Amino acid sequence: MDVPCLKLSAGNKIPVLGLGTWQPKPGEVGEAVKSAIDAGYRHLDCAWYYQNEPEIGAALKTKFQEGVVKREDMFITGKIWRTKMRYEDCLASLKNSLRSYGIEYLDMCLIHWPIPQKHDGNDELLPTDDQGSLAYSTTSYLETWKALEKAVDDGLVKAIGLSNFNSRQIEDVIRNGRIKPSVVQVEVHPYLSQEKLVKFCQERDIVVTAYSPFASPDRPWAISGEPMLLEDPQLLDMAKKYKKSPAQVVIRWLIQRNIVVVPKSANPCRIRENFNVWDFTLSEDDMAVISSFNRDYRFIALFKTVNG
Protein backbone atom coordinates (compact mmCIF):
# COMPACT_ATOMS: atom_id res chain seq x y z
CA MET A 1 0.00 0.00 0.00
CA ASP A 2 1.01 3.63 -0.41
CA VAL A 3 2.17 5.14 2.87
CA PRO A 4 0.14 8.22 3.88
CA CYS A 5 2.10 11.46 3.59
CA LEU A 6 2.13 14.93 5.13
CA LYS A 7 2.63 18.02 2.98
CA LEU A 8 5.75 20.00 3.83
CA SER A 9 5.98 23.79 3.64
CA ALA A 10 8.68 23.29 0.98
CA GLY A 11 6.04 21.70 -1.25
CA ASN A 12 7.11 18.05 -1.21
CA LYS A 13 5.44 15.28 0.79
CA ILE A 14 6.94 13.18 3.58
CA PRO A 15 5.70 9.63 4.31
CA VAL A 16 4.44 9.42 7.89
CA LEU A 17 6.39 6.20 8.54
CA GLY A 18 10.05 5.65 7.77
CA LEU A 19 12.99 3.46 8.71
CA GLY A 20 15.55 4.81 11.15
CA THR A 21 19.11 3.76 10.27
CA TRP A 22 21.04 4.53 13.46
CA GLN A 23 23.00 1.82 15.28
CA PRO A 24 22.82 -1.35 13.14
CA LYS A 25 26.15 -3.15 12.93
CA PRO A 26 28.17 -2.97 9.70
CA GLY A 27 26.57 -5.26 7.16
CA GLU A 28 23.13 -5.01 8.79
CA VAL A 29 21.81 -1.65 7.67
CA GLY A 30 21.92 -2.47 3.96
CA GLU A 31 19.82 -5.58 4.49
CA ALA A 32 17.47 -3.59 6.73
CA VAL A 33 16.99 -0.98 4.00
CA LYS A 34 16.28 -3.64 1.38
CA SER A 35 13.83 -5.42 3.71
CA ALA A 36 12.10 -2.12 4.46
CA ILE A 37 11.70 -1.19 0.81
CA ASP A 38 10.34 -4.66 0.04
CA ALA A 39 7.87 -4.25 2.93
CA GLY A 40 6.59 -0.95 1.54
CA TYR A 41 8.67 1.71 3.30
CA ARG A 42 9.46 4.71 1.11
CA HIS A 43 11.15 6.89 3.72
CA LEU A 44 14.70 6.44 5.05
CA ASP A 45 16.03 8.52 7.93
CA CYS A 46 19.81 8.68 7.59
CA ALA A 47 22.80 10.70 8.83
CA TRP A 48 26.54 11.01 8.24
CA TYR A 49 27.04 10.43 11.99
CA TYR A 50 25.62 6.93 11.67
CA GLN A 51 28.66 5.99 9.55
CA ASN A 52 26.71 3.77 7.18
CA GLU A 53 25.88 5.98 4.21
CA PRO A 54 27.80 3.91 1.59
CA GLU A 55 26.02 0.73 2.72
CA ILE A 56 22.65 2.46 2.42
CA GLY A 57 23.67 3.73 -1.00
CA ALA A 58 24.51 0.20 -2.14
CA ALA A 59 21.12 -1.06 -0.93
CA LEU A 60 19.33 1.74 -2.77
CA LYS A 61 21.27 0.97 -5.94
CA THR A 62 20.19 -2.67 -5.71
CA LYS A 63 16.52 -1.78 -5.33
CA PHE A 64 16.71 0.79 -8.12
CA GLN A 65 18.33 -1.76 -10.44
CA GLU A 66 15.77 -4.42 -9.52
CA GLY A 67 13.01 -2.01 -10.47
CA VAL A 68 11.36 -2.28 -7.05
CA VAL A 69 11.45 1.51 -6.63
CA LYS A 70 12.62 4.57 -8.53
CA ARG A 71 14.51 7.44 -6.96
CA GLU A 72 11.40 9.61 -7.05
CA ASP A 73 9.51 6.98 -5.04
CA MET A 74 11.84 7.39 -2.07
CA PHE A 75 12.04 10.11 0.58
CA ILE A 76 15.60 10.23 1.89
CA THR A 77 16.62 12.37 4.86
CA GLY A 78 20.22 13.24 5.66
CA LYS A 79 21.76 15.28 8.47
CA ILE A 80 24.65 17.69 8.95
CA TRP A 81 26.80 16.65 11.89
CA ARG A 82 28.12 18.93 14.64
CA THR A 83 31.65 19.05 13.21
CA LYS A 84 30.37 20.03 9.75
CA MET A 85 28.44 23.18 10.64
CA ARG A 86 30.65 25.83 9.05
CA TYR A 87 29.22 27.06 5.75
CA GLU A 88 31.77 25.40 3.50
CA ASP A 89 31.96 22.24 5.64
CA CYS A 90 28.18 21.86 5.55
CA LEU A 91 28.01 21.99 1.77
CA ALA A 92 30.99 19.66 1.40
CA SER A 93 29.45 17.17 3.84
CA LEU A 94 26.13 17.25 2.01
CA LYS A 95 27.82 16.60 -1.34
CA ASN A 96 29.83 13.73 0.16
CA SER A 97 26.63 12.21 1.53
CA LEU A 98 25.00 12.40 -1.89
CA ARG A 99 27.98 10.58 -3.41
CA SER A 100 27.74 7.90 -0.71
CA TYR A 101 24.03 7.39 -1.34
CA GLY A 102 24.55 7.46 -5.11
CA ILE A 103 21.81 10.06 -5.60
CA GLU A 104 21.65 13.62 -6.92
CA TYR A 105 19.55 15.21 -4.19
CA LEU A 106 18.16 14.67 -0.69
CA ASP A 107 14.47 15.07 -0.03
CA MET A 108 15.28 16.50 3.40
CA CYS A 109 18.44 17.65 5.14
CA LEU A 110 18.48 18.47 8.85
CA ILE A 111 20.97 20.16 11.15
CA HIS A 112 21.56 17.19 13.46
CA TRP A 113 22.19 19.18 16.68
CA PRO A 114 22.23 22.92 17.42
CA ILE A 115 25.60 22.77 19.21
CA PRO A 116 28.66 22.82 16.90
CA GLN A 117 31.98 21.14 17.59
CA LYS A 118 35.43 21.97 16.28
CA HIS A 119 36.39 20.49 12.95
CA ASP A 120 40.12 19.83 12.75
CA GLY A 121 40.09 18.44 9.24
CA ASN A 122 39.58 14.79 10.09
CA ASP A 123 36.36 12.86 10.47
CA GLU A 124 36.41 12.37 14.23
CA LEU A 125 32.80 12.17 15.34
CA LEU A 126 33.11 13.83 18.75
CA PRO A 127 36.46 15.63 19.00
CA THR A 128 37.75 16.39 22.49
CA ASP A 129 40.21 18.90 23.90
CA ASP A 130 43.40 18.14 25.83
CA GLN A 131 41.36 17.57 29.00
CA GLY A 132 39.13 15.00 27.30
CA SER A 133 36.08 17.27 27.20
CA LEU A 134 34.07 17.83 24.05
CA ALA A 135 35.72 20.51 21.89
CA TYR A 136 33.13 23.08 20.90
CA SER A 137 33.12 25.63 18.10
CA THR A 138 31.81 29.20 17.93
CA THR A 139 30.09 28.50 14.60
CA SER A 140 26.42 29.45 14.70
CA TYR A 141 23.71 27.12 13.47
CA LEU A 142 22.47 30.16 11.53
CA GLU A 143 25.60 29.87 9.38
CA THR A 144 24.75 26.22 8.77
CA TRP A 145 21.20 27.21 7.88
CA LYS A 146 22.44 29.66 5.25
CA ALA A 147 24.49 26.84 3.72
CA LEU A 148 21.41 24.61 3.60
CA GLU A 149 19.43 27.42 1.97
CA LYS A 150 22.16 27.57 -0.69
CA ALA A 151 21.84 23.78 -1.10
CA VAL A 152 18.12 24.24 -1.78
CA ASP A 153 18.91 26.92 -4.36
CA ASP A 154 21.43 24.58 -6.02
CA GLY A 155 18.98 21.66 -6.17
CA LEU A 156 20.99 19.48 -3.77
CA VAL A 157 18.09 19.18 -1.33
CA LYS A 158 14.34 19.75 -1.62
CA ALA A 159 13.52 20.67 1.99
CA ILE A 160 15.52 21.59 5.08
CA GLY A 161 14.89 21.27 8.77
CA LEU A 162 16.22 20.92 12.29
CA SER A 163 16.88 18.12 14.75
CA ASN A 164 17.14 18.35 18.54
CA PHE A 165 16.34 22.08 18.51
CA ASN A 166 14.13 23.68 21.17
CA SER A 167 11.39 26.23 20.49
CA ARG A 168 13.66 29.24 21.10
CA GLN A 169 16.24 27.95 18.64
CA ILE A 170 13.57 27.09 16.07
CA GLU A 171 12.16 30.61 16.36
CA ASP A 172 15.69 31.99 15.92
CA VAL A 173 16.04 30.13 12.62
CA ILE A 174 12.58 31.23 11.45
CA ARG A 175 13.33 34.86 12.31
CA ASN A 176 16.79 34.98 10.72
CA GLY A 177 16.47 32.52 7.85
CA ARG A 178 15.18 32.98 4.33
CA ILE A 179 13.58 29.53 4.17
CA LYS A 180 11.40 28.27 7.02
CA PRO A 181 12.22 24.84 8.49
CA SER A 182 9.95 22.18 7.01
CA VAL A 183 10.63 19.57 9.70
CA VAL A 184 11.79 19.41 13.31
CA GLN A 185 12.99 15.98 14.40
CA VAL A 186 13.10 15.26 18.13
CA GLU A 187 12.75 12.41 20.60
CA VAL A 188 9.03 11.66 21.06
CA HIS A 189 7.39 8.67 22.73
CA PRO A 190 4.68 8.13 25.37
CA TYR A 191 7.15 8.85 28.20
CA LEU A 192 8.18 12.11 26.45
CA SER A 193 5.08 13.32 24.63
CA GLN A 194 6.54 16.75 23.73
CA GLU A 195 3.05 18.25 23.59
CA LYS A 196 4.20 21.88 23.87
CA LEU A 197 6.91 21.55 21.24
CA VAL A 198 4.64 19.61 18.88
CA LYS A 199 1.94 22.29 19.22
CA PHE A 200 4.54 25.03 18.69
CA CYS A 201 5.75 23.42 15.46
CA GLN A 202 2.38 22.45 14.05
CA GLU A 203 1.04 25.98 14.61
CA ARG A 204 3.90 27.16 12.37
CA ASP A 205 3.29 24.56 9.66
CA ILE A 206 6.39 22.62 10.67
CA VAL A 207 6.09 18.83 10.59
CA VAL A 208 7.43 16.98 13.63
CA THR A 209 9.34 13.72 13.17
CA ALA A 210 9.71 11.39 16.15
CA TYR A 211 12.89 9.42 16.65
CA SER A 212 13.32 6.79 19.38
CA PRO A 213 9.54 6.19 19.43
CA PHE A 214 9.99 3.12 21.64
CA ALA A 215 12.20 5.01 24.14
CA SER A 216 15.40 3.46 22.76
CA PRO A 217 15.34 0.20 24.76
CA ASP A 218 18.66 -0.98 23.26
CA ARG A 219 20.61 2.23 23.96
CA PRO A 220 24.18 1.39 25.09
CA TRP A 221 24.01 3.77 28.06
CA ALA A 222 20.82 2.30 29.57
CA ILE A 223 20.80 2.30 33.36
CA SER A 224 19.32 -0.54 35.37
CA GLY A 225 15.92 0.43 36.71
CA GLU A 226 15.05 2.94 33.99
CA PRO A 227 11.48 2.57 32.69
CA MET A 228 10.93 0.24 29.72
CA LEU A 229 8.14 1.63 27.57
CA LEU A 230 7.37 -1.54 25.62
CA GLU A 231 6.94 -3.41 28.91
CA ASP A 232 4.56 -0.85 30.41
CA PRO A 233 1.54 -2.83 31.76
CA GLN A 234 -1.00 -0.30 30.46
CA LEU A 235 0.55 -0.38 27.01
CA LEU A 236 0.61 -4.18 27.04
CA ASP A 237 -3.09 -4.24 27.93
CA MET A 238 -3.90 -1.84 25.11
CA ALA A 239 -1.90 -3.93 22.64
CA LYS A 240 -3.97 -6.96 23.62
CA LYS A 241 -7.16 -4.96 23.15
CA TYR A 242 -6.23 -4.09 19.56
CA LYS A 243 -4.52 -7.42 18.86
CA LYS A 244 -1.34 -5.57 17.97
CA SER A 245 2.16 -5.31 19.42
CA PRO A 246 3.02 -2.52 21.89
CA ALA A 247 5.31 -1.04 19.21
CA GLN A 248 2.47 -0.92 16.68
CA VAL A 249 0.25 0.87 19.20
CA VAL A 250 2.95 3.48 19.83
CA ILE A 251 3.41 4.04 16.09
CA ARG A 252 -0.34 4.58 15.67
CA TRP A 253 -0.38 7.01 18.61
CA LEU A 254 2.28 9.11 16.89
CA ILE A 255 0.78 8.95 13.40
CA GLN A 256 -2.65 9.95 14.75
CA ARG A 257 -0.98 13.02 16.29
CA ASN A 258 0.19 13.95 12.76
CA ILE A 259 3.76 13.13 13.76
CA VAL A 260 6.08 11.35 11.35
CA VAL A 261 7.75 8.35 13.00
CA VAL A 262 11.03 6.64 12.07
CA PRO A 263 11.48 3.47 14.16
CA LYS A 264 14.79 1.73 13.63
CA SER A 265 15.32 -2.01 13.35
CA ALA A 266 17.66 -4.43 11.60
CA ASN A 267 15.25 -7.34 12.10
CA PRO A 268 13.22 -8.04 8.93
CA CYS A 269 10.27 -9.42 10.91
CA ARG A 270 10.16 -6.37 13.16
CA ILE A 271 10.56 -4.05 10.17
CA ARG A 272 7.47 -5.63 8.61
CA GLU A 273 5.58 -5.58 11.90
CA ASN A 274 6.28 -1.87 12.41
CA PHE A 275 4.89 -1.21 8.93
CA ASN A 276 1.66 -3.13 9.57
CA VAL A 277 -0.22 -0.30 11.30
CA TRP A 278 -2.78 0.70 8.69
CA ASP A 279 -5.63 -1.64 9.63
CA PHE A 280 -6.56 -0.17 13.00
CA THR A 281 -7.20 3.20 14.64
CA LEU A 282 -6.83 4.11 18.30
CA SER A 283 -9.92 5.60 19.92
CA GLU A 284 -9.76 9.15 21.28
CA ASP A 285 -9.95 7.76 24.80
CA ASP A 286 -7.04 5.39 24.20
CA MET A 287 -5.02 8.20 22.60
CA ALA A 288 -5.54 10.19 25.79
CA VAL A 289 -4.57 7.24 27.97
CA ILE A 290 -1.27 6.81 26.13
CA SER A 291 -0.61 10.56 26.33
CA SER A 292 -1.10 10.31 30.10
CA PHE A 293 2.01 8.08 30.29
CA ASN A 294 4.15 11.21 29.85
CA ARG A 295 6.96 11.57 32.41
CA ASP A 296 9.06 14.14 30.50
CA TYR A 297 11.66 11.38 30.51
CA ARG A 298 14.39 11.87 27.92
CA PHE A 299 16.45 8.83 26.93
CA ILE A 300 18.59 10.50 24.24
CA ALA A 301 20.94 13.36 25.08
CA LEU A 302 24.31 14.26 23.64
CA PHE A 303 26.25 13.66 26.83
CA LYS A 304 24.80 10.14 26.88
CA THR A 305 25.86 9.45 23.31
CA VAL A 306 29.50 10.50 23.52
CA ASN A 307 30.58 6.90 24.02
CA GLY A 308 27.51 5.40 22.38
N, C-alpha and C positions, 0 to 999 in steps of 0.2 A: 504494500500500500504506500501511497505518497504520505510522507510525514507532514503534519500541519506546520505552517510557517507563521512567523510574525513579520510584519513590514517594518523595516528600519528607516530611520529618518534620511539615510543616504539614498534610499530608493530601492535597494535590493531586499530580499527576503531571507530570513534565517530560520532553518528548521528548529522546532522547539525541543528536539531530542538529538543529542550528538554523542560521540564517543570521546571521552577524555583519554589522553595518551601519556599522562605522567606515570612514571614509576615502573612500568614493565621492564623485565630484564632484557638485555640485548638478545635479539632473535625472537622475542615474543611480540613486540609491538606491531611488526609487519603482518604477522599472522592474525593479530587482533583486528587490525584495519581491514584485512581481506574478509575475515569472518563478519565484521560489522557491515561492510558494504553488501555482502551476500545476504545478510539478514534484512537489509532495507535502510540502514543508516545512510544519510547523505550529508552528514555534518561531522567534521573532525576538529577537535580542539587540540591544538599543537603549540609548541613553544621551543625556541632555541635552547632554553635552559634544560629541557628534558633530554637533550643529547641523543635524540633518535630521529632527527629529521631525514637523513639519507635513507633509513630503513622504511620510514613512512612513504618517502618518495618512490622507493622501489615497489612497494605494495600498490601504490596508486598506478604506477606504470603498468603493472600486471593487470589490474582491473580495467584500465583503459584499453590495453591491447586485447583483452578477452572480449571487449565489447559490452561488459556488464554495466558500465557507466561511462559517460563522457565528462570532460572537465566541467562543462556548464551544469552538470547534474549535482556537482559536489559543492558544499560550502566549507571552505578551509580557513580556519583561524590560526594566525601566528601571533607571536608576542615578542616585544623588544625587551631584552633583559637589562638589569640594573647597571651593568658595566658597558652598555651600548647606548647610553642615553644622550651623548653629545650628538649634535646635528649630523655631522658626517659619519659618525659611528652607527647611528640609527639607520641611515640609508644604506650603508654598506652591509649591516647585519641583515636588513630586510632582503637585499639582493642576494646575499649568500643563502638565506633561507629558501628563496625562490629556486635557486639552482639546486639545492638539496632536494626539494620536493619535485623538481622537474616540471614546474609550472611557470606561467608568465605573470600571474597576479595572485594575490590573496583576496579572499572575499572579505576578510576582516583582519585588522592588525591592532593589537592592544599594547599599551604600555603596561608591562607585567607588574611592576610595583612603582609607587611614587617616589621612592627613596633611591637616588643614584649611588653607585659605587665607583671607585677609581678604576680606570681602564689603563693598564700599563703596557698594552700592546699584545699581550697573550690572551688566551681564552680561559683563564682561571674563572671559575663560576662565582666564587665569593672571596675576593682578595682580602687579605688581612694586612695590618701594619706590623711594625716590629714587635709590638706587645701582644700580637695574636688577636687583636680586636678587628672587627670589620672596618675596612678602609673606605671611607665615604668620599663623595665628590661634591663639589659645589654646583654642578650642573643642575639646572632647573628642568622639571618635567615639561615646562612650557616650551623650552628649546626642543625637546623631543617631539612635542606636539606639532611644532612648526615643521619639523622634518617629515612627520607623518602626513601633514597637509600637502607637502610637496610631493610625497609618494602618491597621494590621491590624484593630484594634478598630472603626474607622469604616467598614470594608469597602472601603477604597481600594486595598488590595493583599492578595493571598491568602497570600503567603509572603515572607519577607525574608532577606537574606543579605549577604555581604561580598565584596569584590573587592580583590585585591592586599594582603591581610592575611597576616601570618605566624602561626605556631602560637601564639606568646605572645599576640598581639593577639586571635586567635580565642578563646583560653581566657579572656581578659579579658572579652570580650563574653558568653561562656557563663556565666561566674561572676557577672557583674553585671546581666545582662539578665533579663527575664521570659520572653521567647520565644527559643528557641535558633535560631541561624542554620540555615536549610535548605540553603543553597548557599554554597560558597566558589569564586569564579572567579579563576583565576590563569593565568599563562602556562605552558603545558605542551606539549612536543613532544619528539621523540626526543633532541634535544640538551640538553633540560632536563626530565628525566623526573619530577622532583618526587616521588620515591617516598616519602620520609619524610613530606612534607606530605599527600600523598594518603592514606597509611596513617593518619595522625593524624586526618584528617577522616572517613574511612570508618569508623574505629573508633567515632566519635561520631555516626554516622548523619547525617553531613553530606555531601551530594552535591558532587563537584568538577566544575566546568565549565572546560574548556580553551579559552582564547583564543590566537590566533596559533599554531595547530597546525602550520603549515608554516614556523615561525620567521620570519614577517613578511618575506618576500623583497623586498617593495616599500616597506619603511619608508624615509621620506625621509632619515633620518640614517645609512643604511647606509654602512659604511666598506669601502673596497676591501680585499679579502683575507679578509673575514669568511667563515665557512663558509656554504655554501648547502645547506640540508637536502635540497631536492628534486632536487639534482644529486649527492647522495652516491652513490658507485658501488655500495655495498652495497644501498642502498635501490632504486636503479635495477634491480639484478639481481633483487631480490625482486619488484618490480613486474612484471618480465618473467615470472617464475615463475608468478605468479597471473593474468597477462594483465590487469593493472589499471594505473592510473597510480600514480606515487609518492604523490600526494596521497590517493588512495583507500586505499592501504595504511596511511598514517599515520592516517587517520580510523578504520579498522578497529582499529588498535593501541590507540587511545584508547577506543573503544567497548567493546572486549573487556576493558579495565581498569575497566569500569563508570564511565567518565568521560564526561560530556556534552561535546560538541564543537561549536563555533560558527564554522566557517570563513567568512571573508568573501569576497565576489566580486561584481562588477558585470557579469560576463560570463555571459549566459544558458547558454551551452554548459558553462562550468565549474561553474555552479550545479547543472546537471543531473548532471554527472559526479560532483560531490562527494556527491550524493544517492544515486548508484547503487552502494551498498556493502553491499547486503543479500544478495547471491548468492554470497558467499565468506566463509570463515573462516580466519584465520591460525592455523597450528599453534602449539603451545606452544613448540616450538624456535624458530620464526621470531619469536614474540613476545619471547622472550628475546634473540634477536639484535638486534632493534630497540631493546630496552631498553639493550643494551650500547653503543649510540651515545652515551649520556649524557656530556656534557662540563660539566654545570652552567653552560651558556652561556645567559645571559639577553639577549634582544634588545630587550625592552621595559622601560624604566625611566623614571621621571618626568623626570629631568634630560635624557633624550634626547628627550622629547616636548614640551619647552617651545616649541620652534620648529617642531614637526611638525604 
